[in-house]
Amino acid sequence: MKKPSKPKKSPRTNPEWTATMMAEARPAKEVLPKLFGARTAAAMLKPRGRPKSSDAKVAISLRLPPETLARWKATGPGWQTRMAEVLRESV
């Protein structure tokens, strides 16, 4: 069974932009501020995202024997923190 062909859009429903249309165009956040979230001046000064930690951690890749990892995981939630404490104490 053949798939039905998609109807072709007529140029009238999707016209090419003229130089005049381009000149009159405005940013979406200006036209639809509620939808695109226009930010206030105070909000623009405030940094986005999660605050930086004074005690930032560093991500590494570490290869461990499966038995060692299984034993740490068996100690329950927070095993990564406990592992970091043991490493810190051993230095």
N, CA, C and O of each residue as an XYZ file, in Angstrom:
364
protein
N       0.845     -1.177      0.000
C       0.000      0.000      0.000
C       0.891      1.242      0.000
O       1.823      1.341      0.798
N       0.607      2.172     -0.882
C       1.391      3.401     -0.992
C       1.023      4.378      0.111
O      -0.128      4.468      0.538
N       2.046      5.112      0.561
C       1.796      6.177      1.539
C       1.175      7.357      0.818
O       1.550      7.666     -0.313
N       0.222      8.021      1.469
C      -0.333      9.206      0.818
C       0.734     10.296      0.739
O       1.495     10.497      1.686
N       0.785     10.989     -0.380
C       1.779     12.050     -0.546
C       1.400     13.260      0.308
O       0.223     13.526      0.550
N       2.411     13.972      0.749
C       2.183     15.163      1.563
C       1.684     16.287      0.671
O       2.188     16.473     -0.437
N       0.701     17.033      1.144
C       0.240     18.148      0.319
C       1.324     19.219      0.224
O       1.997     19.527      1.208
N       1.478     19.773     -0.954
C       2.489     20.815     -1.155
C       1.935     22.146     -0.679
O       0.772     22.475     -0.910
N       2.810     22.920      0.003
C       2.394     24.236      0.488
C       2.369     25.216     -0.672
O       3.273     25.245     -1.508
N       1.346     25.992     -0.703
C       1.281     26.996     -1.760
C       2.152     28.182     -1.352
O       2.288     28.454     -0.159
N       2.734     28.879     -2.294
C       3.591     30.027     -1.971
C       2.854     31.101     -1.175
O       3.478     31.887     -0.461
N       1.523     31.136     -1.298
C       0.761     32.151     -0.589
C       0.789     31.905      0.925
O       0.810     32.867      1.692
N       0.790     30.636      1.376
C       0.801     30.345      2.814
C       2.204     30.448      3.401
O       2.355     30.580      4.615
N       3.208     30.392      2.577
C       4.590     30.469      3.040
C       5.384     31.343      2.066
O       6.215     30.837      1.312
N       5.127     32.656      2.083
C       5.767     33.524      1.092
C       7.250     33.732      1.379
O       7.699     33.601      2.517
N       7.995     34.056      0.341
C       9.409     34.414      0.517
C       9.486     35.779      1.173
O       8.654     36.652      0.928
N      10.509     35.952      2.020
C      10.679     37.228      2.711
C      11.277     38.251      1.766
O      12.211     37.971      1.015
N      10.717     39.429      1.827
C      11.249     40.538      1.022
C      12.167     41.380      1.906
O      12.220     41.174      3.118
N      12.879     42.313      1.314
C      13.766     43.200      2.076
C      12.955     44.040      3.065
O      13.422     44.323      4.168
N      11.745     44.438      2.672
C      10.885     45.223      3.557
C      10.466     44.395      4.773
O      10.484     44.883      5.903
N      10.091     43.141      4.529
C       9.694     42.265      5.639
C      10.864     42.065      6.611
O      10.670     42.075      7.827
N      12.062     41.886      6.081
C      13.248     41.700      6.923
C      13.511     42.940      7.765
O      13.857     42.832      8.942
N      13.349     44.114      7.169
C      13.598     45.369      7.877
C      12.593     45.578      9.009
O      12.924     46.180     10.030
N      11.374     45.084      8.831
C      10.331     45.269      9.838
C      10.321     44.159     10.892
O       9.587     44.262     11.875
N      11.107     43.116     10.713
C      11.120     41.975     11.640
C      11.660     42.394     13.003
O      12.553     43.237     13.091
N      11.110     41.799     14.075
C      11.542     42.074     15.446
C      11.830     40.747     16.143
O      11.287     39.720     15.737
N      12.662     40.739     17.172
C      12.964     39.502     17.893
C      11.709     38.922     18.545
O      10.817     39.663     18.959
N      11.648     37.604     18.633
C      10.488     36.923     19.201
C      10.248     37.346     20.645
O       9.100     37.518     21.053
N      11.325     37.517     21.434
C      11.120     37.892     22.841
C      10.548     39.297     22.984
O       9.977     39.634     24.021
N      10.696     40.108     21.959
C      10.103     41.445     21.968
C       8.627     41.383     21.591
O       7.809     42.119     22.143
N       8.293     40.513     20.659
C       6.913     40.388     20.184
C       6.062     39.587     21.166
O       4.910     39.940     21.416
N       6.626     38.504     21.726
C       5.899     37.612     22.638
C       6.668     37.466     23.954
O       7.210     36.394     24.222
N       6.730     38.518     24.782
C       7.553     38.466     25.989
C       7.121     37.381     26.983
O       7.967     36.794     27.658
N       5.822     37.111     27.080
C       5.372     36.081     28.023
C       5.827     34.696     27.599
O       6.156     33.862     28.443
N       5.847     34.448     26.313
C       6.227     33.144     25.801
C       7.739     32.942     25.821
O       8.217     31.857     26.150
N       8.488     33.979     25.472
C       9.935     33.852     25.372
C      10.677     34.441     26.568
O      11.906     34.514     26.542
N       9.976     34.859     27.602
C      10.589     35.279     28.851
C      11.519     36.467     28.761
O      12.729     36.324     28.941
N      10.972     37.639     28.485
C      11.803     38.841     28.488
C      12.329     39.038     29.900
O      11.558     39.016     30.860
N      13.629     39.229     30.034
C      14.251     39.374     31.351
C      14.302     40.837     31.742
O      14.520     41.710     30.903
N      14.098     41.095     33.021
C      14.177     42.460     33.526
C      15.644     42.846     33.678
O      16.521     41.984     33.619
N      15.913     44.124     33.871
C      17.295     44.592     34.027
C      17.943     43.945     35.251
O      19.116     43.574     35.209
N      17.182     43.809     36.340
C      17.724     43.188     37.558
C      18.047     41.717     37.313
O      19.057     41.209     37.800
N      17.188     41.035     36.559
C      17.411     39.619     36.280
C      18.621     39.421     35.380
O      19.292     38.391     35.459
N      18.910     40.415     34.511
C      20.055     40.285     33.612
C      21.374     40.412     34.361
O      22.390     39.879     33.916
N      21.371     41.112     35.494
C      22.591     41.258     36.277
C      22.893     40.017     37.100
O      24.051     39.731     37.404
N      21.850     39.282     37.461
C      22.015     38.084     38.285
C      22.539     36.939     37.416
O      21.954     36.645     36.373
N      23.637     36.284     37.831
C      24.157     35.187     37.026
C      23.182     34.003     37.020
O      22.488     33.751     38.004
N      23.145     33.298     35.919
C      22.268     32.142     35.791
C      22.961     30.886     36.285
O      24.187     30.826     36.380
N      22.151     29.887     36.597
C      22.689     28.582     36.949
C      22.956     28.428     38.430
O      22.615     29.286     39.244
N      23.568     27.325     38.747
C      23.874     26.969     40.126
C      25.048     27.806     40.628
O      26.007     28.024     39.888
N      24.987     28.282     41.887
C      26.115     29.066     42.422
C      27.391     28.225     42.487
O      27.337     27.015     42.709
N      28.519     28.869     42.294
C      29.806     28.179     42.354
C      30.123     27.801     43.794
O      29.932     28.597     44.714
N      30.608     26.583     43.978
C      30.960     26.082     45.295
C      32.374     26.530     45.660
O      33.255     26.599     44.802
N      32.580     26.831     46.937
C      33.926     27.188     47.386
C      34.784     25.933     47.510
O      36.013     26.014     47.527
N      34.126     24.756     47.598
C      34.823     23.482     47.727
C      34.467     22.617     46.512
O      33.898     21.536     46.660
N      34.804     23.099     45.313
C      34.427     22.405     44.085
C      35.173     21.077     43.949
O      36.346     20.969     44.305
N      34.483     20.092     43.438
C      35.073     18.772     43.207
C      35.565     18.715     41.758
O      35.168     19.530     40.926
N      36.426     17.749     41.471
C      36.960     17.550     40.135
C      36.541     16.172     39.662
O      36.744     15.189     40.374
N      35.959     16.081     38.467
C      35.559     14.797     37.906
C      36.780     14.091     37.321
O      37.583     14.699     36.613
N      36.909     12.796     37.629
C      38.008     11.994     37.083
C      37.453     10.669     36.590
O      36.301     10.326     36.857
N      38.271      9.940     35.879
C      37.933      8.583     35.460
C      38.888      7.663     36.198
O      40.102      7.868     36.170
N      38.346      6.654     36.857
C      39.155      5.770     37.685
C      38.748      4.337     37.417
O      37.564      4.005     37.476
N      39.718      3.482     37.123
C      39.417      2.076     36.881
C      39.705      1.288     38.151
O      40.824      1.305     38.663
N      38.683      0.596     38.655
C      38.796     -0.199     39.873
C      38.397     -1.638     39.591
O      37.626     -1.899     38.667
N      38.917     -2.575     40.381
C      38.458     -3.954     40.235
C      36.967     -4.032     40.577
O      36.511     -3.336     41.484
N      36.202     -4.866     39.868
C      34.762     -4.954     40.114
C      34.414     -5.297     41.571
O      33.422     -4.802     42.105
N      35.217     -6.130     42.200
C      34.947     -6.519     43.589
C      35.077     -5.322     44.528
O      34.283     -5.160     45.455
N      36.082     -4.489     44.279
C      36.293     -3.304     45.115
C      35.115     -2.352     44.996
O      34.599     -1.860     46.000
N      34.699     -2.100     43.784
C      33.576     -1.206     43.559
C      32.298     -1.778     44.161
O      31.513     -1.038     44.754
N      32.077     -3.075     44.018
C      30.880     -3.713     44.572
C      30.845     -3.560     46.089
O      29.782     -3.331     46.665
N      32.014     -3.686     46.747
C      32.051     -3.549     48.212
C      31.710     -2.130     48.642
O      30.994     -1.935     49.624
N      32.220     -1.131     47.912
C      31.892      0.258     48.258
C      30.407      0.530     48.052
O      29.767      1.152     48.900
N      29.855      0.068     46.928
C      28.445      0.287     46.645
C      27.548     -0.423     47.649
O      26.453      0.052     47.949
N      28.003     -1.550     48.167
C      27.220     -2.319     49.142
C      27.061     -1.577     50.464
O      26.199     -1.927     51.270
N      27.882     -0.558     50.694
C      27.763      0.206     51.940
C      26.587      1.169     51.908
O      26.278      1.801     52.918
N      25.926      1.290     50.755
C      24.720      2.107     50.663
C      24.952      3.480     50.078
O      26.057      3.812     49.650
N      23.871      4.293     50.065
C      23.977      5.649     49.505
C      25.061      6.461     50.211
O      25.253      6.354     51.423
N      25.757      7.266     49.431
C      26.836      8.089     49.967
C      28.189      7.409     49.903
O      29.158      7.878     50.499
N      28.252      6.300     49.178
C      29.518      5.564     49.122
C      30.623      6.380     48.464
O      31.791      6.236     48.826
N      30.277      7.236     47.503
C      31.306      8.053     46.855
C      31.919      9.038     47.847
O      33.131      9.256     47.844
N      31.081      9.630     48.695
C      31.571     10.575     49.701
C      32.470      9.863     50.698
O      33.531     10.369     51.066
N      32.036      8.681     51.133
C      32.863      7.917     52.080
C      34.188      7.513     51.452
O      35.219      7.526     52.125
N      34.177      7.154     50.176
C      35.411      6.797     49.482
C      36.341      8.006     49.421
O      37.547      7.867     49.625
N      35.799      9.180     49.145
C      36.603     10.392     49.074
C      37.221     10.701     50.433
O      38.369     11.139     50.508
N      36.456     10.473     51.524
C      36.985     10.718     52.879
C      38.143      9.785     53.181
O      39.149     10.214     53.744
N      38.019      8.511     52.815
C      39.104      7.540     53.060
C      40.348      7.937     52.266
O      41.465      7.872     52.781
N      40.152      8.347     51.016
C      41.296      8.780     50.202
C      41.952     10.025     50.794
O      43.179     10.122     50.823
N      41.141     10.984     51.270
C      41.673     12.210     51.850
C      42.486     11.883     53.111
O      43.562     12.445     53.311
N      41.981     10.982     53.958
C      42.688     10.620     55.193
C      43.982      9.892     54.922
O      44.926      9.997     55.704
N      44.044      9.139     53.805
C      45.242      8.343     53.518
C      46.381      9.165     52.922
O      47.510      8.682     52.834
N      46.099     10.395     52.514
C      47.150     11.213     51.893
C      48.043     11.826     52.931
O      48.982     12.546     52.591
